[in-house]
Amino acid sequence: MKVDRALVDRLDAEVVGRRRELELLVAALAADRHMLLEGPPGTGKSTVLRSLADATGAEFVFVEGNAELTPSRFVGTFDPAQVLAEGYSPDAFVDGPLITALRDGALLYVEEINRVPEETLNVLITVMSEGELHVPRLGRVVAAPGFRLVAAMNPFDAVGTARISRAVYDRTCRLLVDYQSAEDEAAIVEQSVGAGASVLDETWMATMVELVRRTRSHPEVRIGSSVRGAIDATAVAASLAEVRGLPASSPSVGLDAALIALSGRVRLREGVTRTSEEIITELWGEVFGRRTEGGGQGKAGAPTGATSSPS
């Protein structure tokens, strides 16, 4: 991959609010560096890389990081039946995603790398240092030109994550990918919902984005929602309005949509006695106001199944 300002311009038109990140990613990959994208879920890490791979025609090998990603699943293994018939020949080896990316000179994208077992990460350290891997009974596999590792990780305190060793950090360039601005997130919602957004005005969608952003700073919430929560809440509100025969901006429609879209996404702090539904209802009242179904001022009607009203 070469440095190409026109490429960044094209990607910038497709990926909302990520100009700086795109510039840095393109520059680092052109400089033959491995990359670590670090940031909360839903901040567009995968979107940025997939868009880059599509725009450049680069081969893209995706690996989902989890505790079950053992070295043999990552690297590859010999097929037992073929070994019995032919012995340990190269034809009996079934390539894993790492070997596939090495042979093809592809971008190897490891999602949520800080969920990967340490013994599997140790394999990557050798590859990043030497540009090759020695596999017992198979031999030496050298990285073809174009091979890069791009790994993504959530913050360390996310559930199921572990600290990444200094050896990994020392062999990668780290790019922090944080939440976008409120304006960018509103544009993402409108773009993602598409035709469904026609029944909702821009002000309403921007207010839903504000609700989602407030979950990230609420004192009782440990992990708030990403922009995906606003996308889902907006899409559900548009559909729920048709089911109930009410305007999409009706308080009960918007609140119920927010509850089902956000209640499972937020993680409360230890010792908090309130439910996520109660906190979302409180935030909804703060950003949308206490309006009645008729549009006047007053206390919003409680949604179906709600246990409390805005305080």
C-alpha positions as CSV (number, residue, x, y, z in Angstrom):
1,M,0.0,0.0,0.0
2,K,1.3,3.4,-0.9
3,V,0.6,6.8,0.6
4,D,-2.3,8.2,-1.4
5,R,-4.1,11.4,-0.4
6,A,-6.9,10.7,-3.0
7,L,-7.5,7.4,-1.2
8,V,-8.0,9.2,2.1
9,D,-10.3,11.7,0.5
10,R,-12.4,8.9,-0.9
11,L,-12.6,7.1,2.4
12,D,-13.4,10.3,4.3
13,A,-16.5,10.7,2.1
14,E,-17.6,7.2,3.2
15,V,-16.6,7.0,6.8
16,V,-18.1,9.7,9.0
17,G,-15.8,11.7,11.2
18,R,-12.7,9.7,10.9
19,R,-10.4,11.8,8.7
20,R,-7.5,11.9,11.1
21,E,-7.7,8.1,11.9
22,L,-7.8,7.3,8.2
23,E,-4.7,9.5,7.5
24,L,-2.7,7.8,10.3
25,L,-3.8,4.3,9.3
26,V,-2.9,4.7,5.6
27,A,0.4,6.3,6.5
28,A,1.4,3.6,9.0
29,L,0.4,0.7,6.7
30,A,2.3,2.4,3.8
31,A,5.3,2.5,6.1
32,D,5.0,-1.2,6.6
33,R,4.0,-1.0,10.2
34,H,1.6,-3.2,12.2
35,M,-1.3,-1.4,13.8
36,L,-3.3,-1.6,17.1
37,L,-6.6,0.2,17.1
38,E,-7.7,0.8,20.7
39,G,-11.1,2.2,21.7
40,P,-14.6,1.5,23.0
41,P,-17.0,-0.8,21.1
42,G,-19.0,0.9,18.4
43,T,-16.5,3.5,17.5
44,G,-15.9,2.3,13.9
45,K,-12.7,0.4,14.2
46,S,-13.8,-2.4,12.0
47,T,-15.6,-0.1,9.6
48,V,-12.5,2.0,9.0
49,L,-10.4,-1.1,8.2
50,R,-13.0,-2.8,6.0
51,S,-13.5,0.4,4.0
52,L,-9.7,0.7,3.5
53,A,-9.4,-2.9,2.4
54,D,-12.4,-2.5,-0.1
55,A,-11.0,0.8,-1.5
56,T,-7.5,-0.6,-2.1
57,G,-8.5,-4.1,-3.2
58,A,-6.3,-5.5,-0.4
59,E,-7.0,-9.0,0.7
60,F,-8.6,-9.0,4.1
61,V,-8.4,-11.9,6.6
62,F,-10.7,-11.5,9.6
63,V,-10.2,-13.2,12.9
64,E,-12.6,-12.9,15.8
65,G,-10.6,-12.7,19.1
66,N,-11.9,-14.9,21.9
67,A,-10.7,-17.3,24.6
68,E,-11.2,-20.3,22.2
69,L,-8.6,-19.0,19.6
70,T,-5.9,-21.5,20.3
71,P,-2.5,-21.4,18.5
72,S,-3.6,-24.4,16.3
73,R,-6.8,-22.7,15.3
74,F,-4.9,-19.5,14.5
75,V,-1.9,-21.0,12.7
76,G,-3.4,-24.1,11.2
77,T,-3.0,-27.9,11.7
78,F,-2.4,-31.1,9.9
79,D,-5.5,-33.0,8.8
80,P,-5.4,-36.3,10.8
81,A,-6.9,-38.5,8.0
82,Q,-4.4,-37.2,5.4
83,V,-1.5,-37.6,7.8
84,L,-2.4,-41.3,8.2
85,A,-2.6,-41.7,4.5
86,E,0.3,-39.5,3.3
87,G,2.4,-38.6,6.4
88,Y,3.2,-35.0,7.4
89,S,3.3,-33.6,3.8
90,P,2.6,-29.9,3.1
91,D,-0.6,-31.0,1.3
92,A,-1.9,-32.4,4.6
93,F,-1.7,-29.0,6.4
94,V,-4.9,-27.0,6.7
95,D,-3.9,-23.3,6.8
96,G,-5.4,-21.2,9.6
97,P,-6.0,-17.5,9.2
98,L,-2.5,-16.5,10.2
99,I,-0.8,-18.7,7.6
100,T,-3.3,-17.7,5.0
101,A,-2.5,-14.0,5.5
102,L,1.2,-14.7,5.5
103,R,1.1,-16.6,2.3
104,D,-1.2,-14.1,0.5
105,G,0.3,-10.9,1.8
106,A,-3.0,-9.9,3.2
107,L,-4.2,-7.6,6.0
108,L,-4.8,-9.8,9.0
109,Y,-7.4,-8.1,11.2
110,V,-7.7,-9.6,14.7
111,E,-10.8,-8.2,16.4
112,E,-10.7,-7.8,20.2
113,I,-7.1,-9.0,20.5
114,N,-7.2,-8.5,24.3
115,R,-9.5,-11.5,24.6
116,V,-7.0,-13.8,22.8
117,P,-5.1,-16.3,25.1
118,E,-1.5,-15.3,25.8
119,E,0.0,-18.4,24.1
120,T,-1.7,-17.4,20.9
121,L,-0.5,-13.9,21.1
122,N,3.1,-15.2,21.5
123,V,2.8,-16.6,18.0
124,L,2.1,-13.1,16.7
125,I,5.1,-11.7,18.5
126,T,7.4,-13.9,16.4
127,V,5.6,-13.0,13.2
128,M,5.8,-9.3,13.8
129,S,9.5,-9.4,14.7
130,E,10.8,-11.8,12.0
131,G,8.2,-11.6,9.3
132,E,8.0,-15.4,9.2
133,L,6.8,-18.3,11.2
134,H,8.3,-21.8,11.7
135,V,5.6,-24.5,12.0
136,P,6.7,-27.9,13.2
137,R,6.7,-30.5,10.5
138,L,5.6,-27.9,7.9
139,G,8.7,-25.7,7.9
140,R,9.3,-22.0,7.5
141,V,6.5,-19.7,6.2
142,V,7.7,-16.3,5.1
143,A,5.3,-13.3,5.0
144,A,4.5,-12.3,1.4
145,P,4.8,-8.6,0.6
146,G,1.8,-6.7,1.8
147,F,1.3,-8.7,5.0
148,R,0.3,-6.5,7.9
149,L,-1.3,-7.1,11.3
150,V,-4.1,-4.7,12.3
151,A,-5.5,-5.6,15.7
152,A,-8.4,-3.9,17.5
153,M,-9.1,-3.9,21.2
154,N,-11.6,-2.6,23.7
155,P,-10.4,-0.8,26.8
156,F,-8.8,-3.1,29.4
157,D,-11.7,-2.8,31.9
158,A,-14.3,-4.2,29.5
159,V,-15.7,-7.6,30.6
160,G,-13.5,-10.6,29.4
161,T,-10.5,-8.5,28.4
162,A,-6.9,-8.9,29.6
163,R,-3.9,-6.6,29.5
164,I,-1.8,-6.8,26.3
165,S,1.9,-7.5,26.9
166,R,4.5,-4.9,26.4
167,A,6.0,-7.1,23.6
168,V,2.8,-6.6,21.5
169,Y,2.7,-2.8,22.1
170,D,6.4,-2.6,21.3
171,R,5.8,-4.1,17.8
172,T,2.8,-2.1,16.8
173,C,1.8,1.5,16.3
174,R,-1.2,2.3,18.5
175,L,-4.1,4.5,17.3
176,L,-6.7,5.6,19.8
177,V,-10.2,5.5,18.3
178,D,-12.5,7.4,20.6
179,Y,-16.2,8.4,20.2
180,Q,-17.0,10.8,17.5
181,S,-18.6,14.2,18.0
182,A,-22.3,14.6,18.5
183,E,-22.7,16.0,15.0
184,D,-20.9,13.1,13.5
185,E,-22.9,10.5,15.5
186,A,-26.1,12.2,14.4
187,A,-25.0,11.9,10.7
188,I,-24.1,8.2,11.3
189,V,-27.6,7.5,12.7
190,E,-29.3,9.3,9.7
191,Q,-27.1,7.4,7.2
192,S,-27.6,4.0,8.9
193,V,-31.3,4.2,9.3
194,G,-31.9,5.3,5.8
195,A,-35.5,5.4,4.6
196,G,-36.7,4.8,8.2
197,A,-35.4,8.2,9.1
198,S,-38.0,9.9,6.9
199,V,-40.6,9.8,9.6
200,L,-38.2,11.4,12.1
201,D,-36.8,14.9,11.9
202,E,-33.1,15.7,12.4
203,T,-33.7,17.4,15.7
204,W,-35.4,14.3,17.1
205,M,-32.5,12.1,16.0
206,A,-29.9,14.5,17.3
207,T,-31.7,14.4,20.7
208,M,-31.7,10.6,20.7
209,V,-27.9,10.8,20.1
210,E,-27.6,13.1,23.0
211,L,-29.5,10.6,25.2
212,V,-27.0,7.9,24.2
213,R,-24.0,10.1,24.8
214,R,-25.3,10.9,28.3
215,T,-25.1,7.2,29.2
216,R,-21.3,7.5,28.8
217,S,-21.0,10.1,31.6
218,H,-23.8,9.1,34.0
219,P,-22.3,8.6,37.5
220,E,-24.1,5.3,38.0
221,V,-23.1,3.8,34.6
222,R,-19.7,2.1,34.2
223,I,-19.9,1.6,30.4
224,G,-22.3,3.5,28.3
225,S,-23.8,2.9,24.8
226,S,-22.1,3.4,21.5
227,V,-23.8,5.1,18.6
228,R,-25.2,1.7,17.7
229,G,-27.7,2.3,20.5
230,A,-28.9,5.5,18.8
231,I,-29.2,3.7,15.5
232,D,-31.3,0.9,16.9
233,A,-33.5,3.3,19.0
234,T,-34.2,5.4,15.9
235,A,-35.0,2.4,13.7
236,V,-37.3,0.9,16.3
237,A,-39.1,4.2,16.9
238,A,-39.9,4.5,13.2
239,S,-41.4,1.0,13.2
240,L,-43.1,1.3,16.6
241,A,-44.8,4.5,15.4
242,E,-46.6,2.5,12.7
243,V,-47.5,-0.3,15.1
244,R,-49.1,2.1,17.5
245,G,-50.5,4.5,15.0
246,L,-48.7,7.4,16.7
247,P,-46.2,10.0,15.5
248,A,-42.6,8.7,15.8
249,S,-41.8,11.6,18.0
250,S,-44.5,10.7,20.6
251,P,-43.0,10.4,24.0
252,S,-44.1,6.8,24.7
253,V,-42.8,5.7,21.3
254,G,-39.4,7.3,21.8
255,L,-39.0,6.1,25.4
256,D,-39.9,2.5,24.7
257,A,-37.6,2.5,21.7
258,A,-34.8,3.8,23.8
259,L,-35.4,1.3,26.6
260,I,-35.2,-1.8,24.4
261,A,-32.2,-0.4,22.4
262,L,-30.1,0.8,25.4
263,S,-31.0,-1.2,28.5
264,G,-28.9,-4.2,27.5
265,R,-26.0,-2.0,26.3
266,V,-25.2,0.0,29.4
267,R,-23.3,-1.6,32.3
268,L,-24.0,-0.2,35.8
269,R,-21.4,0.4,38.5
270,E,-21.0,-2.0,41.4
271,G,-23.5,-1.2,44.2
272,V,-26.0,0.7,42.1
273,T,-29.5,-0.3,43.2
274,R,-31.4,1.2,40.3
275,T,-32.0,-0.7,37.0
276,S,-30.7,0.3,33.6
277,E,-34.3,0.9,32.6
278,E,-34.7,3.5,35.4
279,I,-31.6,5.3,34.5
280,I,-32.5,5.4,30.8
281,T,-36.0,6.7,31.6
282,E,-34.4,9.4,33.8
283,L,-32.0,10.4,30.9
284,W,-34.9,10.4,28.4
285,G,-36.8,12.8,30.6
286,E,-33.8,15.1,30.8
287,V,-33.1,15.3,27.1
288,F,-36.6,15.1,25.6
289,G,-38.5,16.9,28.3
290,R,-41.8,15.9,30.0
291,R,-44.1,16.2,27.1
292,T,-47.6,14.6,26.8
293,E,-48.7,12.6,23.8
294,G,-50.5,15.8,22.5
295,G,-47.2,17.7,22.5
296,G,-47.9,19.9,25.5
297,Q,-45.8,20.1,28.7
298,G,-46.4,17.6,31.4
299,K,-45.2,14.2,32.5
300,A,-44.6,11.7,29.7
301,G,-46.8,8.6,29.7
302,A,-45.0,5.6,31.2
303,P,-44.1,3.0,28.6
304,T,-45.5,-0.5,28.5
305,G,-43.8,-2.5,31.3
306,A,-42.0,0.5,32.8
307,T,-41.4,0.3,36.5
308,S,-40.7,3.9,37.1
309,S,-41.2,7.3,35.6
310,P,-38.6,10.1,35.2
311,S,-37.6,11.6,38.5
